[in-house]
Amino acid sequence: MMVLVDTSVWSLALRRRIVDTSQHVQELIKLINNMHVQMIGPIRQEILSGIRVESQFVAVRDQLRSFPDLLLTSDDFEYAAELFNIVRAKGIQGSNTDFLICAVSLRHSLPIFTTDNDFNLFAKHIPIKLHVAR
């Protein structure tokens, strides 16, 4: 089963100066080894944004190139806006990218692997599934 891996997990694995050996990184490694990782362009952009050292940017960019992007459509963006509105009406805020991740997750039946607790709040109001590190 493919899993949509959120920026928060990728950052633990790729953007830390000290190697992270948390259960999230270990699970990401398992998902990669089993070729169960799904990527979308906005997550790729978030991961790469803010990397100040050019050599680190190039290294991370090159590592991520192993994971092709799932193509997004206008329907994904419209559905993301709809999900945003549903959750916002409940008093919960999230980023546009977070709701795009939710929309893609629902359209493709992909669980989301994240360390961002906002997704737990979203899941109370929209039917996303979260992948839990085993």
N, CA, C and O atoms as a GROMACS GRO file, in nm:
protein
  536
    1MET      N    1   0.084  -0.118   0.000
    1MET     CA    2   0.000   0.000   0.000
    1MET      C    3   0.089   0.125   0.000
    1MET      O    4   0.183   0.135   0.079
    2MET      N    5   0.057   0.218  -0.089
    2MET     CA    6   0.132   0.342  -0.098
    2MET      C    7   0.090   0.434   0.016
    2MET      O    8  -0.024   0.430   0.062
    3VAL      N    9   0.185   0.517   0.061
    3VAL     CA   10   0.163   0.610   0.173
    3VAL      C   11   0.212   0.748   0.129
    3VAL      O   12   0.321   0.761   0.074
    4LEU      N   13   0.130   0.849   0.153
    4LEU     CA   14   0.168   0.987   0.125
    4LEU      C   15   0.245   1.040   0.245
    4LEU      O   16   0.187   1.060   0.353
    5VAL      N   17   0.373   1.062   0.228
    5VAL     CA   18   0.461   1.103   0.338
    5VAL      C   19   0.467   1.256   0.342
    5VAL      O   20   0.504   1.321   0.244
    6ASP      N   21   0.431   1.310   0.458
    6ASP     CA   22   0.426   1.454   0.478
    6ASP      C   23   0.565   1.512   0.500
    6ASP      O   24   0.660   1.442   0.535
    7THR      N   25   0.575   1.641   0.480
    7THR     CA   26   0.700   1.715   0.496
    7THR      C   27   0.764   1.693   0.633
    7THR      O   28   0.886   1.682   0.643
    8SER      N   29   0.682   1.686   0.737
    8SER     CA   30   0.736   1.673   0.873
    8SER      C   31   0.821   1.548   0.889
    8SER      O   32   0.922   1.551   0.960
    9VAL      N   33   0.784   1.439   0.825
    9VAL     CA   34   0.861   1.314   0.834
    9VAL      C   35   0.987   1.324   0.750
    9VAL      O   36   1.095   1.285   0.794
   10TRP      N   37   0.972   1.375   0.628
   10TRP     CA   38   1.090   1.393   0.542
   10TRP      C   39   1.194   1.482   0.610
   10TRP      O   40   1.314   1.455   0.601
   11SER      N   41   1.149   1.585   0.677
   11SER     CA   42   1.242   1.678   0.742
   11SER      C   43   1.323   1.608   0.851
   11SER      O   44   1.442   1.634   0.867
   12LEU      N   45   1.257   1.520   0.925
   12LEU     CA   46   1.332   1.444   1.027
   12LEU      C   47   1.444   1.362   0.964
   12LEU      O   48   1.553   1.351   1.019
   13ALA      N   49   1.415   1.307   0.848
   13ALA     CA   50   1.511   1.218   0.783
   13ALA      C   51   1.618   1.290   0.703
   13ALA      O   52   1.732   1.244   0.696
   14LEU      N   53   1.583   1.403   0.642
   14LEU     CA   54   1.674   1.464   0.545
   14LEU      C   55   1.733   1.599   0.584
   14LEU      O   56   1.834   1.639   0.526
   15ARG      N   57   1.674   1.669   0.678
   15ARG     CA   58   1.716   1.806   0.701
   15ARG      C   59   1.783   1.829   0.836
   15ARG      O   60   1.812   1.943   0.870
   16ARG      N   61   1.808   1.725   0.911
   16ARG     CA   62   1.869   1.739   1.043
   16ARG      C   63   2.020   1.723   1.032
   16ARG      O   64   2.070   1.644   0.951
   17ARG      N   65   2.092   1.796   1.114
   17ARG     CA   66   2.238   1.782   1.116
   17ARG      C   67   2.279   1.652   1.185
   17ARG      O   68   2.377   1.588   1.147
   18ILE      N   69   2.201   1.615   1.285
   18ILE     CA   70   2.227   1.490   1.357
   18ILE      C   71   2.130   1.386   1.303
   18ILE      O   72   2.012   1.414   1.286
   19VAL      N   73   2.181   1.267   1.276
   19VAL     CA   74   2.097   1.160   1.223
   19VAL      C   75   1.986   1.127   1.322
   19VAL      O   76   2.012   1.098   1.439
   20ASP      N   77   1.864   1.133   1.275
   20ASP     CA   78   1.748   1.103   1.358
   20ASP      C   79   1.718   0.954   1.347
   20ASP      O   80   1.703   0.901   1.237
   21THR      N   81   1.708   0.887   1.460
   21THR     CA   82   1.679   0.744   1.460
   21THR      C   83   1.541   0.714   1.519
   21THR      O   84   1.516   0.603   1.567
   22SER      N   85   1.453   0.813   1.516
   22SER     CA   86   1.319   0.797   1.572
   22SER      C   87   1.240   0.690   1.497
   22SER      O   88   1.277   0.648   1.388
   23GLN      N   89   1.131   0.650   1.558
   23GLN     CA   90   1.044   0.550   1.494
   23GLN      C   91   0.989   0.601   1.363
   23GLN      O   92   0.963   0.523   1.272
   24HIS      N   93   0.970   0.733   1.351
   24HIS     CA   94   0.919   0.789   1.226
   24HIS      C   95   1.020   0.772   1.113
   24HIS      O   96   0.983   0.735   1.001
   25VAL      N   97   1.145   0.798   1.141
   25VAL     CA   98   1.248   0.783   1.038
   25VAL      C   99   1.268   0.635   1.004
   25VAL      O  100   1.285   0.600   0.888
   26GLN      N  101   1.265   0.550   1.104
   26GLN     CA  102   1.278   0.406   1.079
   26GLN      C  103   1.162   0.356   0.992
   26GLN      O  104   1.182   0.274   0.902
   27GLU      N  105   1.043   0.406   1.018
   27GLU     CA  106   0.926   0.368   0.937
   27GLU      C  107   0.940   0.420   0.795
   27GLU      O  108   0.906   0.350   0.700
   28LEU      N  109   0.989   0.543   0.780
   28LEU     CA  110   1.011   0.598   0.646
   28LEU      C  111   1.109   0.511   0.568
   28LEU      O  112   1.088   0.483   0.450
   29ILE      N  113   1.214   0.468   0.633
   29ILE     CA  114   1.312   0.381   0.568
   29ILE      C  115   1.246   0.252   0.520
   29ILE      O  116   1.272   0.206   0.410
   30LYS      N  117   1.160   0.194   0.604
   30LYS     CA  118   1.088   0.072   0.564
   30LYS      C  119   0.998   0.099   0.444
   30LYS      O  120   0.993   0.020   0.349
   31LEU      N  121   0.927   0.211   0.448
   31LEU     CA  122   0.839   0.245   0.336
   31LEU      C  123   0.918   0.264   0.207
   31LEU      O  124   0.875   0.219   0.101
   32ILE      N  125   1.032   0.330   0.217
   32ILE     CA  126   1.118   0.351   0.099
   32ILE      C  127   1.168   0.217   0.047
   32ILE      O  128   1.160   0.190  -0.073
   33ASN      N  129   1.219   0.134   0.136
   33ASN     CA  130   1.272   0.003   0.095
   33ASN      C  131   1.167  -0.084   0.028
   33ASN      O  132   1.198  -0.163  -0.061
   34ASN      N  133   1.041  -0.069   0.070
   34ASN     CA  134   0.932  -0.147   0.012
   34ASN      C  135   0.863  -0.074  -0.104
   34ASN      O  136   0.763  -0.122  -0.157
   35MET      N  137   0.918   0.043  -0.142
   35MET     CA  138   0.867   0.125  -0.252
   35MET      C  139   0.719   0.159  -0.230
   35MET      O  140   0.637   0.146  -0.320
   36HIS      N  141   0.687   0.203  -0.108
   36HIS     CA  142   0.550   0.240  -0.072
   36HIS      C  143   0.534   0.390  -0.048
   36HIS      O  144   0.435   0.431   0.012
   37VAL      N  145   0.627   0.470  -0.094
   37VAL     CA  146   0.623   0.615  -0.070
   37VAL      C  147   0.562   0.686  -0.190
   37VAL      O  148   0.600   0.661  -0.305
   38GLN      N  149   0.467   0.774  -0.162
   38GLN     CA  150   0.408   0.859  -0.265
   38GLN      C  151   0.447   1.003  -0.237
   38GLN      O  152   0.449   1.046  -0.122
   39MET      N  153   0.478   1.078  -0.343
   39MET     CA  154   0.522   1.217  -0.332
   39MET      C  155   0.428   1.304  -0.415
   39MET      O  156   0.375   1.261  -0.518
   40ILE      N  157   0.409   1.428  -0.370
   40ILE     CA  158   0.343   1.529  -0.451
   40ILE      C  159   0.432   1.654  -0.452
   40ILE      O  160   0.508   1.677  -0.359
   41GLY      N  161   0.420   1.732  -0.558
   41GLY     CA  162   0.505   1.850  -0.576
   41GLY      C  163   0.505   1.947  -0.460
   41GLY      O  164   0.612   1.995  -0.422
   42PRO      N  165   0.388   1.979  -0.401
   42PRO     CA  166   0.389   2.075  -0.290
   42PRO      C  167   0.468   2.025  -0.168
   42PRO      O  168   0.527   2.106  -0.096
   43ILE      N  169   0.469   1.896  -0.144
   43ILE     CA  170   0.552   1.843  -0.033
   43ILE      C  171   0.698   1.857  -0.070
   43ILE      O  172   0.780   1.897   0.014
   44ARG      N  173   0.733   1.823  -0.194
   44ARG     CA  174   0.872   1.839  -0.241
   44ARG      C  175   0.917   1.983  -0.221
   44ARG      O  176   1.028   2.008  -0.173
   45GLN      N  177   0.831   2.079  -0.259
   45GLN     CA  178   0.866   2.220  -0.246
   45GLN      C  179   0.887   2.258  -0.100
   45GLN      O  180   0.982   2.328  -0.067
   46GLU      N  181   0.798   2.212  -0.011
   46GLU     CA  182   0.813   2.244   0.131
   46GLU      C  183   0.944   2.188   0.187
   46GLU      O  184   1.012   2.256   0.265
   47ILE      N  185   0.980   2.068   0.148
   47ILE     CA  186   1.103   2.006   0.198
   47ILE      C  187   1.224   2.089   0.156
   47ILE      O  188   1.314   2.114   0.236
   48LEU      N  189   1.225   2.131   0.031
   48LEU     CA  190   1.342   2.201  -0.023
   48LEU      C  191   1.346   2.349   0.015
   48LEU      O  192   1.454   2.410   0.015
   49SER      N  193   1.233   2.407   0.046
   49SER     CA  194   1.230   2.550   0.079
   49SER      C  195   1.301   2.576   0.211
   49SER      O  196   1.280   2.506   0.310
   50GLY      N  197   1.385   2.676   0.210
   50GLY     CA  198   1.454   2.717   0.332
   50GLY      C  199   1.588   2.649   0.356
   50GLY      O  200   1.654   2.678   0.455
   51ILE      N  201   1.628   2.559   0.266
   51ILE     CA  202   1.761   2.500   0.281
   51ILE      C  203   1.862   2.604   0.235
   51ILE      O  204   1.866   2.640   0.117
   52ARG      N  205   1.941   2.652   0.327
   52ARG     CA  206   2.029   2.767   0.300
   52ARG      C  207   2.159   2.731   0.229
   52ARG      O  208   2.212   2.809   0.152
   53VAL      N  209   2.208   2.612   0.257
   53VAL     CA  210   2.337   2.571   0.200
   53VAL      C  211   2.311   2.500   0.067
   53VAL      O  212   2.240   2.399   0.061
   54GLU      N  213   2.369   2.554  -0.040
   54GLU     CA  214   2.345   2.503  -0.175
   54GLU      C  215   2.377   2.354  -0.187
   54GLU      O  216   2.302   2.280  -0.250
   55SER      N  217   2.487   2.310  -0.128
   55SER     CA  218   2.524   2.168  -0.139
   55SER      C  219   2.422   2.078  -0.070
   55SER      O  220   2.394   1.968  -0.118
   56GLN      N  221   2.366   2.125   0.042
   56GLN     CA  222   2.263   2.046   0.110
   56GLN      C  223   2.134   2.046   0.027
   56GLN      O  224   2.068   1.943   0.015
   57PHE      N  225   2.100   2.160  -0.031
   57PHE     CA  226   1.983   2.168  -0.118
   57PHE      C  227   1.994   2.067  -0.232
   57PHE      O  228   1.901   1.991  -0.259
   58VAL      N  229   2.110   2.066  -0.298
   58VAL     CA  230   2.132   1.976  -0.412
   58VAL      C  231   2.124   1.831  -0.366
   58VAL      O  232   2.064   1.748  -0.435
   59ALA      N  233   2.184   1.799  -0.252
   59ALA     CA  234   2.182   1.661  -0.202
   59ALA      C  235   2.040   1.615  -0.172
   59ALA      O  236   2.002   1.504  -0.210
   60VAL      N  237   1.962   1.698  -0.104
   60VAL     CA  238   1.824   1.662  -0.070
   60VAL      C  239   1.741   1.654  -0.197
   60VAL      O  240   1.663   1.560  -0.215
   61ARG      N  241   1.756   1.752  -0.285
   61ARG     CA  242   1.682   1.751  -0.412
   61ARG      C  243   1.710   1.622  -0.489
   61ARG      O  244   1.618   1.558  -0.541
   62ASP      N  245   1.837   1.584  -0.496
   62ASP     CA  246   1.874   1.464  -0.571
   62ASP      C  247   1.818   1.338  -0.506
   62ASP      O  248   1.779   1.244  -0.576
   63GLN      N  249   1.815   1.333  -0.373
   63GLN     CA  250   1.756   1.218  -0.304
   63GLN      C  251   1.606   1.208  -0.334
   63GLN      O  252   1.554   1.098  -0.356
   64LEU      N  253   1.539   1.320  -0.336
   64LEU     CA  254   1.394   1.322  -0.358
   64LEU      C  255   1.357   1.288  -0.503
   64LEU      O  256   1.243   1.248  -0.529
   65ARG      N  257   1.449   1.305  -0.594
   65ARG     CA  258   1.419   1.276  -0.735
   65ARG      C  259   1.388   1.128  -0.758
   65ARG      O  260   1.336   1.091  -0.864
   66SER      N  261   1.420   1.044  -0.662
   66SER     CA  262   1.385   0.902  -0.672
   66SER      C  263   1.235   0.878  -0.660
   66SER      O  264   1.187   0.769  -0.692
   67PHE      N  265   1.161   0.979  -0.616
   67PHE     CA  266   1.018   0.966  -0.590
   67PHE      C  267   0.940   1.055  -0.685
   67PHE      O  268   0.931   1.176  -0.662
   68PRO      N  269   0.884   0.997  -0.792
   68PRO     CA  270   0.808   1.080  -0.887
   68PRO      C  271   0.682   1.138  -0.822
   68PRO      O  272   0.624   1.078  -0.731
   69ASP      N  273   0.642   1.253  -0.871
   69ASP     CA  274   0.523   1.320  -0.819
   69ASP      C  275   0.397   1.256  -0.875
   69ASP      O  276   0.389   1.224  -0.993
   70LEU      N  277   0.300   1.240  -0.789
   70LEU     CA  278   0.165   1.208  -0.830
   70LEU      C  279   0.109   1.335  -0.894
   70LEU      O  280   0.118   1.443  -0.835
   71LEU      N  281   0.053   1.324  -1.012
   71LEU     CA  282   0.004   1.443  -1.080
   71LEU      C  283  -0.122   1.495  -1.012
   71LEU      O  284  -0.212   1.419  -0.977
   72LEU      N  285  -0.126   1.626  -0.996
   72LEU     CA  286  -0.240   1.691  -0.933
   72LEU      C  287  -0.329   1.752  -1.041
   72LEU      O  288  -0.283   1.791  -1.148
   73THR      N  289  -0.458   1.758  -1.010
   73THR     CA  290  -0.554   1.815  -1.104
   73THR      C  291  -0.629   1.930  -1.038
   73THR      O  292  -0.617   1.953  -0.918
   74SER      N  293  -0.705   2.002  -1.118
   74SER     CA  294  -0.789   2.109  -1.064
   74SER      C  295  -0.885   2.054  -0.959
   74SER      O  296  -0.914   2.122  -0.861
   75ASP      N  297  -0.933   1.932  -0.979
   75ASP     CA  298  -1.022   1.869  -0.881
   75ASP      C  299  -0.956   1.859  -0.744
   75ASP      O  300  -1.023   1.877  -0.642
   76ASP      N  301  -0.826   1.830  -0.741
   76ASP     CA  302  -0.755   1.820  -0.613
   76ASP      C  303  -0.756   1.954  -0.540
   76ASP      O  304  -0.779   1.959  -0.419
   77PHE      N  305  -0.731   2.060  -0.612
   77PHE     CA  306  -0.726   2.193  -0.550
   77PHE      C  307  -0.865   2.238  -0.505
   77PHE      O  308  -0.880   2.300  -0.400
   78GLU      N  309  -0.965   2.207  -0.586
   78GLU     CA  310  -1.103   2.242  -0.547
   78GLU      C  311  -1.147   2.162  -0.425
   78GLU      O  312  -1.211   2.215  -0.334
   79TYR      N  313  -1.113   2.034  -0.423
   79TYR     CA  314  -1.148   1.949  -0.309
   79TYR      C  315  -1.074   1.996  -0.184
   79TYR      O  316  -1.130   1.994  -0.074
   80ALA      N  317  -0.948   2.037  -0.200
   80ALA     CA  318  -0.871   2.089  -0.087
   80ALA      C  319  -0.940   2.212  -0.028
   80ALA      O  320  -0.947   2.226   0.094
   81ALA      N  321  -0.990   2.300  -0.113
   81ALA     CA  322  -1.061   2.419  -0.065
   81ALA      C  323  -1.188   2.379   0.009
   81ALA      O  324  -1.223   2.438   0.112
   82GLU      N  325  -1.259   2.279  -0.044
   82GLU     CA  326  -1.380   2.230   0.022
   82GLU      C  327  -1.347   2.174   0.161
   82GLU      O  328  -1.417   2.203   0.258
   83LEU      N  329  -1.241   2.094   0.170
   83LEU     CA  330  -1.200   2.038   0.299
   83LEU      C  331  -1.158   2.147   0.396
   83LEU      O  332  -1.192   2.142   0.514
   84PHE      N  333  -1.085   2.245   0.346
   84PHE     CA  334  -1.046   2.360   0.427
   84PHE      C  335  -1.170   2.424   0.488
   84PHE      O  336  -1.174   2.453   0.608
   85ASN      N  337  -1.272   2.447   0.405
   85ASN     CA  338  -1.394   2.512   0.451
   85ASN      C  339  -1.467   2.428   0.556
   85ASN      O  340  -1.520   2.482   0.653
   86ILE      N  341  -1.472   2.299   0.537
   86ILE     CA  342  -1.538   2.209   0.633
   86ILE      C  343  -1.470   2.218   0.769
   86ILE      O  344  -1.535   2.233   0.872
   87VAL      N  345  -1.338   2.207   0.768
   87VAL     CA  346  -1.263   2.206   0.893
   87VAL      C  347  -1.260   2.344   0.956
   87VAL      O  348  -1.269   2.357   1.078
   88ARG      N  349  -1.249   2.446   0.876
   88ARG     CA  350  -1.248   2.584   0.927
   88ARG      C  351  -1.380   2.618   0.996
   88ARG      O  352  -1.382   2.690   1.095
   89ALA      N  353  -1.489   2.564   0.942
   89ALA     CA  354  -1.621   2.587   1.002
   89ALA      C  355  -1.629   2.526   1.142
   89ALA      O  356  -1.714   2.564   1.222
   90LYS      N  357  -1.540   2.432   1.171
   90LYS     CA  358  -1.534   2.370   1.304
   90LYS      C  359  -1.435   2.444   1.394
   90LYS      O  360  -1.410   2.402   1.508
   91GLY      N  361  -1.377   2.554   1.344
   91GLY     CA  362  -1.285   2.634   1.423
   91GLY      C  363  -1.141   2.588   1.419
   91GLY      O  364  -1.059   2.630   1.501
   92ILE      N  365  -1.109   2.501   1.323
   92ILE     CA  366  -0.973   2.446   1.313
   92ILE      C  367  -0.906   2.505   1.190
   92ILE      O  368  -0.965   2.510   1.082
   93GLN      N  369  -0.783   2.550   1.207
   93GLN     CA  370  -0.709   2.608   1.096
   93GLN      C  371  -0.602   2.511   1.048
   93GLN      O  372  -0.554   2.426   1.122
   94GLY      N  373  -0.568   2.526   0.921
   94GLY     CA  374  -0.459   2.448   0.862
   94GLY      C  375  -0.411   2.520   0.738
   94GLY      O  376  -0.475   2.614   0.691
   95SER      N  377  -0.300   2.477   0.686
   95SER     CA  378  -0.243   2.542   0.568
   95SER      C  379  -0.309   2.488   0.441
   95SER      O  380  -0.368   2.380   0.441
   96ASN      N  381  -0.297   2.564   0.335
   96ASN     CA  382  -0.348   2.519   0.206
   96ASN      C  383  -0.282   2.388   0.165
   96ASN      O  384  -0.348   2.299   0.112
   97THR      N  385  -0.153   2.376   0.189
   97THR     CA  386  -0.082   2.253   0.154
   97THR      C  387  -0.134   2.136   0.234
   97THR      O  388  -0.150   2.026   0.181
   98ASP      N  389  -0.162   2.157   0.363
   98ASP     CA  390  -0.217   2.048   0.445
   98ASP      C  391  -0.347   1.995   0.386
   98ASP      O  392  -0.369   1.874   0.382
   99PHE      N  393  -0.433   2.085   0.341
   99PHE     CA  394  -0.561   2.040   0.287
   99PHE      C  395  -0.547   1.982   0.147
   99PHE      O  396  -0.627   1.899   0.106
  100LEU      N  397  -0.446   2.025   0.074
  100LEU     CA  398  -0.416   1.961  -0.054
  100LEU      C  399  -0.371   1.818  -0.029
  100LEU      O  400  -0.410   1.727  -0.102
  101ILE      N  401  -0.289   1.799   0.072
  101ILE     CA  402  -0.246   1.664   0.110
  101ILE      C  403  -0.368   1.579   0.146
  101ILE      O  404  -0.378   1.463   0.104
  102CYS      N  405  -0.460   1.635   0.221
  102CYS     CA  406  -0.583   1.562   0.258
  102CYS      C  407  -0.664   1.526   0.134
  102CYS      O  408  -0.713   1.413   0.123
  103ALA      N  409  -0.678   1.620   0.042
  103ALA     CA  410  -0.757   1.595  -0.080
  103ALA      C  411  -0.695   1.484  -0.163
  103ALA      O  412  -0.766   1.395  -0.210
  104VAL      N  413  -0.564   1.488  -0.181
  104VAL     CA  414  -0.495   1.384  -0.259
  104VAL      C  415  -0.506   1.250  -0.187
  104VAL      O  416  -0.528   1.146  -0.249
  105SER      N  417  -0.490   1.254  -0.056
  105SER     CA  418  -0.503   1.132   0.024
  105SER      C  419  -0.639   1.067   0.003
  105SER      O  420  -0.647   0.946  -0.018
  106LEU      N  421  -0.744   1.146   0.008
  106LEU     CA  422  -0.879   1.091  -0.007
  106LEU      C  423  -0.905   1.044  -0.150
  106LEU      O  424  -0.965   0.939  -0.171
  107ARG      N  425  -0.862   1.122  -0.248
  107ARG     CA  426  -0.888   1.086  -0.388
  107ARG      C  427  -0.818   0.956  -0.427
  107ARG      O  428  -0.871   0.878  -0.506
  108HIS      N  429  -0.700   0.933  -0.371
  108HIS     CA  430  -0.620   0.815  -0.409
  108HIS      C  431  -0.618   0.706  -0.301
  108HIS      O  432  -0.545   0.608  -0.312
  109SER      N  433  -0.697   0.725  -0.197
  109SER     CA  434  -0.701   0.628  -0.085
  109SER      C  435  -0.562   0.602  -0.028
  109SER      O  436  -0.522   0.488  -0.008
  110LEU      N  437  -0.490   0.711  -0.003
  110LEU     CA  438  -0.355   0.703   0.052
  110LEU      C  439  -0.356   0.748   0.197
  110LEU      O  440  -0.400   0.859   0.227
  111PRO      N  441  -0.308   0.664   0.288
  111PRO     CA  442  -0.291   0.715   0.425
  111PRO      C  443  -0.180   0.819   0.427
  111PRO      O  444  -0.089   0.816   0.344
  112ILE      N  445  -0.187   0.910   0.522
  112ILE     CA  446  -0.089   1.017   0.538
  112ILE      C  447   0.003   0.981   0.654
  112ILE      O  448  -0.044   0.949   0.763
  113PHE      N  449   0.134   0.987   0.630
  113PHE     CA  450   0.232   0.963   0.734
  113PHE      C  451   0.290   1.097   0.774
  113PHE      O  452   0.359   1.161   0.694
  114THR      N  453   0.263   1.140   0.896
  114THR     CA  454   0.301   1.274   0.940
  114THR      C  455   0.331   1.274   1.090
  114THR      O  456   0.289   1.185   1.164
  115THR      N  457   0.404   1.374   1.132
  115THR     CA  458   0.422   1.400   1.275
  115THR      C  459   0.343   1.524   1.316
  115THR      O  460   0.345   1.564   1.433
  116ASP      N  461   0.274   1.586   1.221
  116ASP     CA  462   0.199   1.708   1.243
  116ASP      C  463   0.065   1.674   1.308
  116ASP      O  464  -0.020   1.611   1.246
  117ASN      N  465   0.047   1.715   1.432
  117ASN     CA  466  -0.076   1.684   1.506
  117ASN      C  467  -0.200   1.749   1.449
  117ASN      O  468  -0.311   1.707   1.482
  118ASP      N  469  -0.185   1.849   1.364
  118ASP     CA  470  -0.302   1.910   1.300
  118ASP      C  471  -0.384   1.806   1.223
  118ASP      O  472  -0.506   1.815   1.218
  119PHE      N  473  -0.316   1.708   1.164
  119PHE     CA  474  -0.387   1.606   1.087
  119PHE      C  475  -0.478   1.521   1.176
  119PHE      O  476  -0.580   1.472   1.130
  120ASN      N  477  -0.441   1.504   1.303
  120ASN     CA  478  -0.529   1.434   1.397
  120ASN      C  479  -0.657   1.514   1.418
  120ASN      O  480  -0.765   1.456   1.430
  121LEU      N  481  -0.645   1.645   1.423
  121LEU     CA  482  -0.763   1.731   1.436
  121LEU      C  483  -0.849   1.725   1.309
  121LEU      O  484  -0.971   1.717   1.316
  122PHE      N  485  -0.783   1.730   1.193
  122PHE     CA  486  -0.857   1.723   1.068
  122PHE      C  487  -0.936   1.592   1.059
  122PHE      O  488  -1.050   1.590   1.013
  123ALA      N  489  -0.873   1.483   1.103
  123ALA     CA  490  -0.933   1.349   1.091
  123ALA      C  491  -1.062   1.336   1.172
  123ALA      O  492  -1.140   1.243   1.149
  124LYS      N  493  -1.084   1.425   1.264
  124LYS     CA  494  -1.209   1.423   1.340
  124LYS      C  495  -1.326   1.475   1.258
  124LYS      O  496  -1.442   1.454   1.294
  125HIS      N  497  -1.297   1.544   1.148
  125HIS     CA  498  -1.401   1.609   1.070
  125HIS      C  499  -1.404   1.570   0.923
  125HIS      O  500  -1.504   1.591   0.855
  126ILE      N  501  -1.295   1.513   0.874
  126ILE     CA  502  -1.290   1.464   0.736
  126ILE      C  503  -1.230   1.323   0.740
  126ILE      O  504  -1.150   1.292   0.829
  127PRO      N  505  -1.267   1.237   0.645
  127PRO     CA  506  -1.234   1.094   0.657
  127PRO      C  507  -1.093   1.054   0.613
  127PRO      O  508  -1.076   0.949   0.551
  128ILE      N  509  -0.991   1.135   0.645
  128ILE     CA  510  -0.854   1.095   0.611
  128ILE      C  511  -0.809   0.981   0.701
  128ILE      O  512  -0.857   0.965   0.814
  129LYS      N  513  -0.716   0.902   0.649
  129LYS     CA  514  -0.654   0.795   0.726
  129LYS      C  515  -0.508   0.833   0.750
  129LYS      O  516  -0.440   0.884   0.661
  130LEU      N  517  -0.462   0.807   0.871
  130LEU     CA  518  -0.323   0.838   0.905
  130LEU      C  519  -0.244   0.708   0.919
  130LEU      O  520  -0.291   0.610   0.978
  131HIS      N  521  -0.124   0.710   0.864
  131HIS     CA  522  -0.034   0.596   0.875
  131HIS      C  523   0.042   0.609   1.007
  131HIS      O  524   0.095   0.715   1.038
  132VAL      N  525   0.047   0.503   1.083
  132VAL     CA  526   0.114   0.504   1.212
  132VAL      C  527   0.242   0.420   1.200
  132VAL      O  528   0.241   0.310   1.145
  133ALA      N  529   0.351   0.475   1.252
  133ALA     CA  530   0.476   0.400   1.253
  133ALA      C  531   0.458   0.273   1.334
  133ALA      O  532   0.404   0.275   1.444
  134ARG      N  533   0.504   0.161   1.278
  134ARG     CA  534   0.488   0.032   1.346
  134ARG      C  535   0.607  -0.002   1.430
  134ARG      O  536   0.609  -0.107   1.494
   0.00000   0.00000   0.00000
